[in-house]
Amino acid sequence: MITLQTPNGTGRLTTTEEVFLQLRSDIISMKLHPGSKISEVEVAKVFDVSRQPVREAFLRLGALNLLEIRPQRATRVRKISHQDLRNTRFIRVAVEVEVVRYACRVARQEHLAQIRQNLEQQRVAVDSGDAKSLKALDYTFHNLICIAADREHAFKIISENKAHTDRACTLELSDTTGMQEVLEGHSDIFAAIRAGEEERAVEKTRIHLAHLDNTLEMASRNHPEFFED
């Protein structure tokens, strides 16, 4: 039996959006394990909604390669694909490198102050061993850089690609060493942006994202049942 968390504080979101966001969060956080069966009926019952918005949410998750929807067969949370990881790593590097370049050129003081505050919150999360908060702050950090670069739309691409890598990272980055590594990578990127040093910002971004390779390799080795191809 799969246990889902019902959404809280979702505001004006449509029912489909509420279901989609909660399921997406549960998949990324590994509350729903790769390979787990999931049914429209069960999810509709948990959310106390009809099956239509659940079906629409399933289709969106399928389009993101997070669900495997097979006609006349059980829908499953898709296992983590090595090929997807390679593709998403490539896209993330290509996009984020250009984002930090622009951030170095156009970031205003109010944007830098927001990023600095985010890093302070990350430090608190690391010191307290709060991996869940760090993950949320990680998303915000990359979004704030996009805002600082006046390339906010780029975060949509980044967040969609992070969904695949973050599932694997959830398995390995809950320890103090992994969390500290994330904070240090973010701090190095911010220092370069604040100084307006484009090439250093690009280098630190590449190094930060390259750390994912070791993390993903460890996750694959330690939890082979969650991976495919």
C-alpha positions as CSV (number, residue, x, y, z in Angstrom):
1,M,0.0,0.0,0.0
2,I,1.4,3.4,-1.0
3,T,1.0,6.2,1.5
4,L,0.6,9.7,0.1
5,Q,0.6,13.0,1.8
6,T,-2.4,15.1,1.1
7,P,-1.6,18.7,0.0
8,N,-1.6,21.6,2.4
9,G,-1.7,25.3,1.7
10,T,-2.1,24.9,-2.1
11,G,-4.0,28.1,-2.5
12,R,-5.7,28.7,-5.8
13,L,-4.2,25.7,-7.6
14,T,-6.5,23.5,-9.6
15,T,-7.2,20.0,-8.4
16,T,-5.0,18.6,-11.1
17,E,-2.2,20.9,-10.2
18,E,-2.5,19.9,-6.5
19,V,-2.3,16.2,-7.3
20,F,0.5,16.7,-9.8
21,L,2.7,18.7,-7.4
22,Q,2.2,16.4,-4.5
23,L,2.9,13.2,-6.4
24,R,5.9,14.9,-8.1
25,S,7.2,15.8,-4.6
26,D,6.6,12.3,-3.3
27,I,8.4,10.7,-6.3
28,I,11.4,13.1,-6.1
29,S,11.7,12.7,-2.3
30,M,11.5,8.9,-2.7
31,K,8.4,8.5,-0.6
32,L,7.2,6.7,-3.7
33,H,9.9,4.3,-4.6
34,P,10.9,3.6,-8.2
35,G,9.0,0.6,-9.4
36,S,6.1,1.1,-7.0
37,K,2.6,0.5,-8.3
38,I,0.2,3.5,-8.1
39,S,-3.4,3.6,-9.1
40,E,-5.8,6.4,-10.1
41,V,-8.5,4.9,-7.8
42,E,-6.2,4.9,-4.8
43,V,-4.9,8.4,-5.4
44,A,-8.4,9.8,-6.0
45,K,-9.5,8.3,-2.7
46,V,-6.6,9.9,-0.8
47,F,-7.2,13.3,-2.3
48,D,-11.0,12.9,-2.2
49,V,-11.4,13.9,-5.9
50,S,-12.7,12.3,-9.0
51,R,-10.4,10.2,-11.2
52,Q,-10.2,12.8,-14.0
53,P,-7.8,15.2,-12.3
54,V,-5.7,12.3,-11.2
55,R,-5.6,10.9,-14.7
56,E,-4.4,14.3,-16.0
57,A,-1.8,14.5,-13.3
58,F,-0.6,11.0,-14.2
59,L,-0.2,12.0,-17.8
60,R,1.9,15.0,-16.9
61,L,4.1,12.9,-14.7
62,G,4.4,10.4,-17.5
63,A,5.5,13.1,-19.9
64,L,8.3,13.9,-17.4
65,N,9.3,10.3,-17.4
66,L,8.4,10.0,-13.7
67,L,5.6,7.5,-14.2
68,E,5.4,4.5,-16.5
69,I,1.8,4.4,-17.8
70,R,1.0,1.2,-19.6
71,P,-2.5,0.5,-21.1
72,Q,-4.3,-2.3,-19.4
73,R,-1.5,-2.8,-16.9
74,A,-0.5,-1.2,-13.6
75,T,0.9,2.2,-13.6
76,R,4.3,2.3,-11.8
77,V,6.7,5.0,-10.6
78,R,9.4,4.8,-13.3
79,K,12.8,3.5,-12.2
80,I,15.7,5.9,-12.5
81,S,17.1,5.8,-16.0
82,H,20.8,6.1,-16.5
83,Q,20.2,7.5,-20.0
84,D,17.8,10.1,-18.5
85,L,20.5,11.1,-16.0
86,R,23.0,11.6,-18.7
87,N,20.6,13.7,-20.8
88,T,19.5,15.8,-17.9
89,R,23.1,16.4,-16.7
90,F,24.0,17.7,-20.2
91,I,21.0,20.0,-20.4
92,R,21.5,21.4,-16.9
93,V,25.1,22.2,-17.5
94,A,24.3,23.9,-20.8
95,V,21.6,26.1,-19.3
96,E,23.1,26.9,-15.9
97,V,26.4,27.9,-17.3
98,E,24.7,30.6,-19.4
99,V,22.5,31.6,-16.5
100,V,25.5,32.3,-14.2
101,R,27.2,34.3,-17.0
102,Y,24.2,36.6,-17.2
103,A,24.0,36.8,-13.4
104,C,27.5,38.0,-13.2
105,R,26.7,40.8,-15.7
106,V,23.3,42.0,-14.5
107,A,22.6,40.8,-10.9
108,R,21.4,43.7,-8.7
109,Q,22.2,44.1,-5.0
110,E,18.7,43.1,-3.9
111,H,19.1,39.8,-5.8
112,L,22.5,39.2,-4.3
113,A,21.0,39.9,-0.8
114,Q,18.3,37.3,-1.4
115,I,20.8,34.7,-2.5
116,R,23.0,35.5,0.5
117,Q,20.0,35.0,2.8
118,N,19.2,31.7,1.1
119,L,22.8,30.5,1.8
120,E,22.5,31.5,5.4
121,Q,19.4,29.3,5.7
122,Q,21.3,26.5,3.9
123,R,24.0,26.7,6.6
124,V,21.4,26.4,9.3
125,A,19.9,23.3,7.5
126,V,23.4,21.7,7.2
127,D,24.3,22.4,10.8
128,S,21.1,20.8,12.0
129,G,21.3,17.9,9.5
130,D,18.0,18.9,7.9
131,A,18.3,17.3,4.5
132,K,14.6,18.0,3.6
133,S,15.0,21.8,4.2
134,L,18.3,21.8,2.3
135,K,16.7,20.3,-0.7
136,A,14.0,23.0,-0.8
137,L,16.6,25.7,-0.3
138,D,18.6,24.2,-3.1
139,Y,15.7,24.6,-5.5
140,T,15.2,28.2,-4.3
141,F,19.0,28.9,-4.7
142,H,19.0,28.0,-8.4
143,N,15.7,29.9,-9.0
144,L,17.2,33.0,-7.4
145,I,20.2,32.9,-9.7
146,C,17.8,32.7,-12.7
147,I,16.0,35.7,-11.3
148,A,19.3,37.6,-10.7
149,A,20.3,36.8,-14.3
150,D,16.9,38.0,-15.6
151,R,16.4,34.6,-17.1
152,E,13.7,33.4,-14.8
153,H,12.1,31.1,-17.4
154,A,15.3,29.1,-17.5
155,F,14.4,27.7,-14.1
156,K,11.5,25.8,-15.5
157,I,14.0,23.8,-17.6
158,I,16.4,23.4,-14.7
159,S,13.7,22.2,-12.3
160,E,12.3,19.7,-14.7
161,N,15.8,18.2,-15.2
162,K,16.6,18.3,-11.5
163,A,13.6,16.0,-10.9
164,H,15.6,13.0,-12.3
165,T,18.9,13.7,-10.5
166,D,17.3,14.6,-7.2
167,R,15.6,11.2,-6.9
168,A,19.1,9.6,-6.9
169,C,20.6,12.4,-4.8
170,T,17.9,11.8,-2.1
171,L,19.5,8.4,-1.6
172,E,23.0,9.7,-1.0
173,L,22.9,13.3,0.2
174,S,21.2,12.9,3.5
175,D,24.6,12.6,5.3
176,T,26.5,15.5,6.7
177,T,29.4,15.3,4.2
178,G,27.0,15.3,1.2
179,M,25.1,18.3,2.6
180,Q,28.2,20.2,3.3
181,E,29.4,19.6,-0.3
182,V,26.2,21.1,-1.7
183,L,26.5,24.2,0.5
184,E,30.2,24.7,-0.4
185,G,29.4,24.4,-4.1
186,H,26.6,27.0,-3.8
187,S,28.8,29.3,-1.8
188,D,31.6,29.2,-4.4
189,I,29.1,30.0,-7.2
190,F,27.7,32.9,-5.3
191,A,31.1,34.4,-4.5
192,A,32.0,34.4,-8.2
193,I,28.7,36.0,-9.2
194,R,29.0,38.6,-6.5
195,A,32.5,39.4,-7.8
196,G,31.2,39.5,-11.4
197,E,33.8,36.9,-12.4
198,E,32.1,35.1,-15.3
199,E,34.7,32.4,-16.0
200,R,35.1,31.6,-12.3
201,A,31.3,31.4,-11.9
202,V,31.2,29.0,-14.9
203,E,34.0,26.9,-13.5
204,K,32.4,26.6,-10.1
205,T,29.1,25.7,-11.7
206,R,30.7,23.0,-13.7
207,I,32.5,21.6,-10.6
208,H,29.3,21.8,-8.6
209,L,27.3,19.9,-11.2
210,A,30.1,17.4,-11.8
211,H,29.9,16.3,-8.1
212,L,26.6,14.8,-9.1
213,D,28.4,12.2,-11.1
214,N,29.9,10.6,-8.0
215,T,26.7,10.9,-6.1
216,L,24.7,9.2,-8.9
217,E,27.3,6.4,-9.3
218,M,27.1,5.7,-5.5
219,A,23.3,5.7,-5.6
220,S,23.2,3.3,-8.5
221,R,25.7,1.0,-6.8
222,N,24.0,1.1,-3.4
223,H,20.4,0.8,-4.7
224,P,20.5,-1.0,-8.0
225,E,16.8,-2.1,-7.6
226,F,15.8,1.6,-8.2
227,F,17.6,1.9,-11.5
228,E,17.1,0.7,-15.1
229,D,19.2,0.6,-18.3
